[in-house]
Amino acid sequence: MSLTDDFKAALGSWASGVSVVTTNHDGLLYGLTVSSFSSLSLDPPLVLVCLNNGNRLPEMIDASGGFAVSILNRDQEDASNYFARPNREPTRGFTEIDGEWTESKVPVVKGALASIVCEHRNSIEQGTHTIVVGEVVEARANEGAPLLYWRRGYRGVEGGDS
Ligand SMILES: Cc1cc2nc3c(=O)[nH]c(=O)nc-3n(C[C@H](O)[C@H](O)[C@H](O)COP(=O)(O)O)c2cc1C
């Protein structure tokens, strides 16, 4: 096993939620399944996501000036699989997965466990990925249980639904 394999195996041990990061630029909607979401600051309210430089999303967020994070619920594996599909093109409006527009005209996944809308604040390129920092301008939490990802598979919270 190489260090890369060991690193990947170690990273797979980190259980995370599953989010979809979306943006809308010139009427074109695009999003990506992302587990590297994190809260960053309470005052000002900041969050971050780490996005692969090979994907168009970091550039689109730069151009559009904003993005949203939809935190998926346990029943939204389809949305996770769709937004993780390689080589998808941006679309005019929602196609396979239902979405809705927030007050600030950013697309989010319909029925998500929570959604957070951000203005783009900073992008920091590091290695293969870019750390994208956003300032939260809208946030909403709904009832339900989260979709989790651990060791290359989807999971749920044992006994939890609050
Ligand atoms: C559970 C899960 C979590 C993921 N987390 C991230 C992430 O944090 N950052 C990222 O850039 N890609 C992440 N991906 C990969 C992207 O969603 C997508 O599959 C990948 O960019 C392939 O699309 P592309 O070839 O068009 O870039 C994740 C995929 C899955 C299934």
Ligand as a Chemical Component Dictionary entry (heavy atoms), coordinates in Angstrom:
data_LIG
# 
_chem_comp.id                   LIG 
_chem_comp.type                 NON-POLYMER 
_chem_comp.pdbx_formal_charge   0 
_chem_comp.three_letter_code    LIG 
# 
loop_
_chem_comp_atom.comp_id 
_chem_comp_atom.atom_id 
_chem_comp_atom.alt_atom_id 
_chem_comp_atom.type_symbol 
_chem_comp_atom.charge 
_chem_comp_atom.model_Cartn_x 
_chem_comp_atom.model_Cartn_y 
_chem_comp_atom.model_Cartn_z 
_chem_comp_atom.pdbx_ordinal 
LIG C1  C1  C 0 -20.235 11.310 -0.682  1  
LIG C2  C2  C 0 -19.422 12.133 -1.638  2  
LIG C3  C3  C 0 -18.715 13.224 -1.172  3  
LIG C4  C4  C 0 -17.960 14.039 -2.046  4  
LIG N1  N1  N 0 -17.298 15.128 -1.550  5  
LIG C5  C5  C 0 -16.632 15.943 -2.387  6  
LIG C6  C6  C 0 -15.982 17.116 -1.894  7  
LIG O1  O1  O 0 -16.021 17.419 -0.695  8  
LIG N2  N2  N 0 -15.339 17.915 -2.788  9  
LIG C7  C7  C 0 -15.290 17.623 -4.141  10 
LIG O2  O2  O 0 -14.684 18.382 -4.900  11 
LIG N3  N3  N 0 -15.884 16.496 -4.632  12 
LIG C8  C8  C 0 -16.543 15.666 -3.792  13 
LIG N4  N4  N 0 -17.162 14.546 -4.287  14 
LIG C9  C9  C 0 -17.020 14.238 -5.723  15 
LIG C10 C10 C 0 -17.972 15.040 -6.607  16 
LIG O3  O3  O 0 -19.299 15.031 -6.111  17 
LIG C11 C11 C 0 -18.031 14.471 -8.043  18 
LIG O4  O4  O 0 -18.328 13.117 -7.970  19 
LIG C12 C12 C 0 -16.725 14.598 -8.774  20 
LIG O5  O5  O 0 -16.344 15.952 -8.818  21 
LIG C13 C13 C 0 -16.837 14.026 -10.204 22 
LIG O6  O6  O 0 -17.346 14.952 -11.098 23 
LIG P1  P1  P 0 -16.407 15.636 -12.240 24 
LIG O7  O7  O 0 -15.563 14.552 -12.840 25 
LIG O8  O8  O 0 -17.423 16.222 -13.221 26 
LIG O9  O9  O 0 -15.613 16.685 -11.526 27 
LIG C14 C14 C 0 -17.914 13.726 -3.422  28 
LIG C15 C15 C 0 -18.639 12.613 -3.903  29 
LIG C16 C16 C 0 -19.381 11.825 -3.031  30 
LIG C17 C17 C 0 -20.154 10.653 -3.571  31 
# 
loop_
_chem_comp_bond.comp_id 
_chem_comp_bond.atom_id_1 
_chem_comp_bond.atom_id_2 
_chem_comp_bond.value_order 
_chem_comp_bond.pdbx_ordinal 
LIG C1  C2  SING 1  
LIG C2  C3  SING 2  
LIG C2  C16 DOUB 3  
LIG C3  C4  DOUB 4  
LIG C4  N1  SING 5  
LIG C4  C14 SING 6  
LIG N1  C5  DOUB 7  
LIG C5  C6  SING 8  
LIG C5  C8  SING 9  
LIG C6  O1  DOUB 10 
LIG C6  N2  SING 11 
LIG N2  C7  SING 12 
LIG C7  O2  DOUB 13 
LIG C7  N3  SING 14 
LIG N3  C8  DOUB 15 
LIG C8  N4  SING 16 
LIG N4  C9  SING 17 
LIG N4  C14 SING 18 
LIG C9  C10 SING 19 
LIG C10 O3  SING 20 
LIG C10 C11 SING 21 
LIG C11 O4  SING 22 
LIG C11 C12 SING 23 
LIG C12 O5  SING 24 
LIG C12 C13 SING 25 
LIG C13 O6  SING 26 
LIG O6  P1  SING 27 
LIG P1  O7  DOUB 28 
LIG P1  O8  SING 29 
LIG P1  O9  SING 30 
LIG C14 C15 DOUB 31 
LIG C15 C16 SING 32 
LIG C16 C17 SING 33 
# 
